[in-house]
C-alpha cells in the first residue's frame, strides 16, 4: 500500500487535498467511528449522531464513486480510542505513508502524528483548502501584533478576496454595518418568521440515531427533533432556503432573541460548513450574488459575510497560533465549577432555562445566546474557563475545537487576557431585557442587583466589575464601563458582594 488516506468526521469534502493524487490501485481511504470521540467531552447525542450520519453518507458516496474504503462502525469491537484503532490499521496495512488533512483539533493532530511515528509510517499532513486563509498565512498576518483584531483581519480578507469591494474601497463606503445589525423585536415580537428547511432522517440517519441512543444512553440532549442536513445535497438545499427566506432580514435581527424561537433569521449552516459539506467560497459568493441582484440589503449581506469570511477564518487562525496556550488560559483567575443546570436547564432564571433548554433539544443556540447568555453568565459567575470550554465543545452540534475554543475561551471568557478581543463581553440583565422577551414572566428583576428578586446577571455583573476593577479601570476601551462603579457607595458594593457570594454558595462555587 502506498497511502492510507485518513478522512476524519469533520472533513467530508470531495475536494479535499487528500484526494488529489489518489490511486485506487495503491491507496485506501480509512474512516472510523469510535466511542472515544463522543466521550472526550460528554457530547450531546445530536452532536454524535450528526457526525455519524454525515460520515456514513459520505462513505456511501465514496464507495459509489469507486474509492476503496475501510470503514469502521461504532458497534464493531476494538479500541474505543480513534488513534489506537488507527494504529491497528497501520500495523495491519503497513502503508508507506499516512496522508491526512490537518485535523480540526490539536489533541487529535498530535495523537495521529505520534501513532504514525510509532508505526514507522511517514506522516503527510496536507493543508485544508476548505479555508480561505491557511494557518501559515494567518500566522504571517499576525506576526508582530500584540493584539489580534478581527476587524483588521476582515478588511484584509475583503481586499484579498475581492468581496463586496468597489475597487480598493468597500461597497457602500463602509467596511461593516454592525451598528445596523443589533435590532431587537420590541414588545410586538418577531411575528411570523419563515421556518428553516427540515431534513427528515433517512434510513442511514435513523440507524446512526439508533446507534447513538444505544451507545450513549446517559449523554445529555435529545434526538427527537433531529433534522440537520447530513449530505452535500441537503446542505446546498439549506443554503438556498436561507438565502431565499431569511438572509434579507438577517442583518437587522441577528442579535435578537425570543422565547421558544430557536432559529429566527439565522442560517443553520454552521454544521454544514464545519463538516465541510459546504464551502465558505460558495456561501460567500451566493450571498454576494443576492446583494448584486438587489434581493438582499447591504447590511444583511455584509453582516452575514462578515461571519464567514471574517470571524470564522479569524478564529481558526487564532486557534492554530498556539492551541496549548489558548486552552490553558485563565487570565481572570476563575476557578468555580460549572453549575449543574447547564446540563439539565433546571433553573428559575428564565433566560438560562430558555437557552439551555433549546440547546438540549436541538444542540443549537445562536451566537448571542451563546455569548451573552450562557457565556456571559459563566464569566460573571467565575467558572473555570476549561469547564466552560468542555461544555461548549460537548453541547453544540457544530462544535469542532478549532472554532469552538477561540470563541469560548478568547471571546466569551476572556481567558487569553485580551489577545483576541479588547475587553470582556460582560453585561447585566438589562442587556437581556433589551434584546429579548426572556425577562417577562421571570421571577427576577433585571434592574435590581440586591434583594431576593435581584437578577443574578445584574448582581454578578456589578460584582464582576468590582472584582476586576484594578485590571480594567484604566483600560482604554473598558474604562467607561468600569467608571460606572463610581455611582455605587461602598455600602452598596458590599451588599452586592454579599449577594454574589450567596449565589455562588447556592451553586456550590464557594
Buried (B, 14 or more C-beta within 10 A) or exposed (E): BBBBBBBBBBBBBEEBBBBEEBEEEEBBBBBBBBBEBBBBBBBBBBBBBBBBBBBBBBBBBBEEEEBBBBBBBBEEEEBEBBBBBBBBBBEEBEBEBBBBBBBBBBEBBBBBBEBBEEBEBEBBBBEBBBBBBBBEBBBEBBEEEEEBEBEBBBBEBBEBBEBBEEEEEBBBEBBBBBEBBBBBBEEEEBEEBEEBBEBEBEEBBBBBBEBBEEBBEEBBBEBEEBBBBBBBEBBBBBBEBBBEBBBBBBBBBBBBBBBEBBBBBBBBBBBBBBBBBBBBBEBBEBBBEBBEEEBBBBBBBBBBBBBBBBBBBBBBBBBBBBBEEBBEBBBBEBEBBBBEBBBEBEBEBBBBBBBBBBBBBBBBBBBBBBBBBBBBBBBBBBBBBBBBBBBBBBBBBBBBBBBBBBBBBBBBBBBBEBBBBEBBBBBBBBBBBBBBBBBEEBEBBBEBBBEEEBBBBBBBBBBBBBBBEEBBBEBEEBEEBBEEBEEBEEEBBEBBBEBBBEBBEEBEBE
